[in-house]
Amino acid sequence: MTATAAFDYPESAAVSPQELEARLRAIGDARYHHLHPFHDLLNAGSLDRNQVRAWALNRYYYQAMIPVKDATILSRMVDASLRRSWRQRIIDHDGEADDQGGIRRWIALTDGLGLDRAYVESTAGILPGTRFAVEAYVNFVRERTLLEAIASSLTEMFAPTIIAARVSGMLANYPFISKDTLRYFDKRLTQAPRDADFALDYVKQHAVTAEQQTAVMEALVFKCSVLWSQLDSLHYAYVSPGLIPPGAYDPKDWPE
C-alpha cells in the first residue's frame, strides 16, 4: 500500500472492473470536497456576499482552465473515435461562440454578484493556492499516462449530488443569488454524468493490472486533493483566520 492510500489499493493482484469502480467511489465518499467546511458554509447561507464573491472569483480560474486541461488530454489521444468523444468537453465549456458555454455561464454568476468582468477574466485577484492547485492539475494530465489523466476526471461521478445541494442551498439562503445567475449548474447536471460514465468505462476497460488500477485510484485521490486545496485556500483567506495574501481579492478594495 502506498503512502497516499487510505483505501485497500491493489498490491499484487488486479481486482475486477466492478470492484475497481467500488473502490473509486469509496475515494469520492471519503475525499470529495462536499465534505469541506467551506462547502457547508456556502450551502447553508453562512457566508456574506463578499465571501461568496471570493468563491466565485477563484472558481472561475478552475472553470476557465478545464478546457485547457481537456485540450491537453485530447492532444495525447491517437484514436480518432476517442478524440471525438472527448472534444465535446471542450465545446461544453468554451461554447461555439463567445456568448455560449460553461465559462460564459460562470461569468453570468460573477456578473450577478457585482464583480467586474474584466477583473474576473484577468484572474489577477485569485488566491495563490487556487492558481497552484489548478495548474498542478493541468500539469498532471500533461505528464502522467493517458489512463491516469482520464481517471483524474472521475470526480465528475460525484458532481450531481453536490450541484443539487449547492443550487438549492444558495437559492434558499442568499437573496443576491438567482436561478439565472446559477444557470451554469443546469447544464452540468446532465454533462457531468455523461462525462463520468465515459471516463469510468474507459478506466474499467484499460486499467487491467494491479499497477494500473493503483495508478487510477491515486489519480482520483490527486484530483480530490486539487478541489479540496482550493477550498482550503478560500477558508484560510476569507473565513478563518481571514488572512488575505497580497494581491488577492480584498473586499475593502471593492466597495459596494
C-alpha positions in Angstrom: 0.0 0.0 0.0 1.3 3.5 -0.9 1.7 6.4 1.4 -1.3 8.2 -0.2 -3.6 5.3 0.1 -6.4 5.4 2.6 -8.1 2.5 0.9 -7.3 -1.1 0.0 -5.4 -0.5 -3.2 -4.5 -3.5 -5.3 -1.0 -4.6 -4.5 -0.1 -7.7 -6.3 -3.3 -8.8 -8.0 -5.8 -6.9 -10.0 -9.4 -6.7 -8.9 -12.5 -6.9 -11.1 -13.8 -3.9 -13.0 -16.8 -3.8 -10.7 -14.5 -3.9 -7.6 -12.4 -1.2 -9.1 -15.4 1.0 -9.6 -16.5 0.4 -6.0 -13.0 1.5 -4.7 -13.1 4.6 -6.9 -16.5 5.5 -5.5 -15.2 5.0 -2.0 -12.5 7.5 -2.6 -15.1 10.1 -3.5 -17.2 9.3 -0.5 -14.2 10.0 1.8 -12.3 12.7 -0.1 -14.6 14.7 -2.4 -14.9 18.4 -1.5 -18.5 18.2 -0.5 -17.1 17.3 2.9 -15.1 20.5 3.2 -16.2 23.1 5.9 -16.2 25.9 3.3 -18.7 23.9 1.2 -21.0 23.5 4.2 -20.8 27.3 4.9 -21.6 28.1 1.3 -24.6 25.9 1.1 -26.0 26.9 4.5 -26.0 30.6 3.7 -23.4 31.2 6.3 -21.2 33.4 4.1 -21.6 37.0 3.3 -21.8 38.5 -0.2 -18.0 39.2 -0.3 -17.1 35.6 0.7 -19.4 34.3 -2.0 -17.8 36.7 -4.4 -14.3 35.3 -3.4 -15.5 31.8 -4.1 -17.0 32.6 -7.5 -13.9 34.6 -8.5 -11.5 31.8 -7.6 -13.6 29.1 -9.0 -13.6 31.0 -12.3 -10.0 30.1 -12.8 -10.7 26.4 -12.4 -13.6 26.7 -14.8 -11.5 28.6 -17.4 -8.7 26.1 -17.2 -10.9 23.0 -17.6 -10.9 23.2 -21.4 -7.1 23.8 -21.3 -6.9 20.6 -19.3 -9.1 18.7 -21.7 -7.3 20.0 -24.8 -4.1 18.7 -23.2 -5.7 15.3 -22.8 -7.1 15.5 -26.3 -3.6 16.2 -27.8 -2.4 12.9 -26.3 -5.1 10.7 -27.9 -4.1 8.9 -31.0 -7.5 7.2 -31.5 -9.9 9.4 -33.6 -13.1 8.0 -32.0 -11.7 8.7 -28.5 -10.8 12.3 -29.6 -14.3 12.8 -31.0 -15.9 11.8 -27.7 -13.5 13.8 -25.5 -13.7 17.1 -27.5 -17.3 17.5 -26.5 -16.0 18.5 -23.1 -14.2 21.5 -24.6 -17.3 22.6 -26.5 -19.3 22.3 -23.4 -17.0 24.8 -21.6 -15.9 27.1 -24.4 -19.1 27.0 -26.4 -19.3 27.5 -30.2 -19.3 31.3 -29.8 -18.2 33.9 -27.2 -21.6 34.1 -25.6 -22.0 30.4 -25.1 -20.5 27.6 -23.0 -19.9 26.9 -19.3 -17.3 29.6 -18.9 -19.7 32.2 -20.1 -22.4 30.9 -17.8 -19.9 31.2 -14.9 -19.3 34.8 -15.8 -23.1 35.3 -15.5 -22.7 34.3 -11.9 -19.8 36.7 -11.2 -21.7 39.4 -13.1 -24.7 38.8 -10.9 -22.5 39.1 -7.8 -21.3 42.5 -8.9 -17.8 41.6 -9.8 -16.1 43.5 -12.6 -15.9 41.2 -15.6 -12.5 42.3 -16.8 -11.1 41.8 -13.3 -12.6 38.3 -13.1 -11.3 37.3 -16.5 -7.8 38.7 -15.8 -7.6 36.2 -12.8 -5.5 39.0 -11.1 -7.3 38.6 -7.8 -7.3 34.8 -7.4 -5.5 33.2 -4.5 -2.1 31.7 -4.9 -3.4 28.4 -3.6 -6.1 28.4 -6.3 -3.5 29.1 -9.0 -1.1 26.4 -7.8 -3.8 23.8 -7.5 -5.3 24.4 -10.9 -2.0 24.5 -12.6 -0.9 21.3 -10.8 -4.0 19.6 -12.4 -3.1 20.8 -15.9 0.5 19.6 -15.4 -0.7 16.3 -14.1 -2.7 15.4 -17.2 0.2 16.5 -19.3 2.9 14.5 -17.5 1.1 11.3 -16.4 -0.2 8.5 -18.5 -3.3 9.0 -20.6 -5.0 6.4 -18.4 -4.2 8.5 -15.3 -5.2 11.7 -17.0 -8.6 10.3 -17.8 -9.0 8.8 -14.4 -8.4 12.2 -12.8 -11.7 13.4 -14.3 -13.7 10.9 -12.3 -14.6 13.4 -9.7 -17.5 14.1 -12.1 -19.1 10.9 -10.7 -19.8 12.8 -7.5 -20.8 16.2 -9.0 -24.6 15.8 -9.5 -25.2 15.4 -5.8 -23.1 18.4 -4.8 -24.6 20.5 -7.6 -28.2 19.9 -6.5 -27.3 20.7 -2.8 -25.4 23.8 -3.8 -28.2 25.2 -6.0 -31.0 24.6 -3.6 -28.9 25.9 -0.7 -27.8 29.1 -2.4 -31.2 29.9 -3.8 -32.8 29.4 -0.4 -30.2 31.4 1.6 -28.8 34.2 -0.5 -31.1 37.0 -1.6 -28.4 38.2 -4.0 -28.4 34.9 -5.9 -31.0 34.0 -8.5 -31.7 30.9 -10.6 -30.5 32.8 -13.7 -27.1 33.5 -12.1 -26.7 29.8 -11.2 -27.6 28.6 -14.7 -24.1 27.2 -15.1 -25.1 24.3 -12.9 -28.2 23.4 -15.0 -26.1 22.0 -17.8 -23.7 20.3 -15.5 -26.5 18.1 -14.1 -26.5 16.2 -17.5 -23.0 16.9 -18.7 -21.2 15.6 -15.6 -22.9 12.2 -15.5 -22.3 11.7 -19.3 -18.7 12.5 -19.0 -18.2 10.5 -15.8 -19.8 7.4 -17.4 -17.5 7.7 -20.4 -14.3 8.1 -18.3 -15.4 5.3 -15.9 -16.0 2.9 -18.8 -12.6 3.7 -20.2 -10.8 3.2 -16.9 -12.5 -0.1 -16.2 -11.6 -1.3 -19.6 -8.0 -0.2 -19.6 -6.9 -0.5 -16.0 -6.3 -4.2 -16.1 -3.2 -4.7 -13.9 -2.8 -4.0 -10.2 -0.3 -1.3 -11.0 -2.7 0.4 -13.4 -5.6 0.2 -11.0 -3.5 1.7 -8.2 -2.5 4.5 -10.6 -6.0 5.4 -11.5 -7.1 5.4 -7.8 -4.2 7.6 -7.0 -5.1 9.9 -9.9 -8.6 10.3 -8.4 -7.1 10.9 -4.9 -4.9 13.6 -6.5 -7.9 15.3 -8.2 -9.9 15.3 -5.0 -6.9 17.0 -3.4 -6.9 19.6 -6.1 -10.5 20.5 -5.3 -10.0 20.3 -1.6 -7.0 22.5 -1.5 -8.9 25.3 -3.4 -11.5 25.4 -0.6 -8.7 25.3 2.0 -7.3 28.5 0.4 -10.7 30.2 0.4 -11.4 29.2 4.0 -8.0 30.4 5.2 -8.2 33.8 3.4 -11.8 34.7 3.8 -13.2 32.7 6.8 -10.6 31.8 9.4 -8.1 33.2 10.2 -9.0 35.6 7.4 -5.5 36.3 6.1 -5.8 37.5 2.6 -2.5 37.3 0.7 -1.1 40.3 -1.1 -2.7 40.9 -4.5 -5.7 38.7 -3.9 -9.3 39.9 -4.0 -9.9 42.0 -0.9 -13.4 43.2 -0.3 -12.2 46.5 1.2 -10.7 47.4 -2.2 -14.0 46.8 -3.9 -16.7 48.9 -2.1 -20.4 48.2 -2.9 
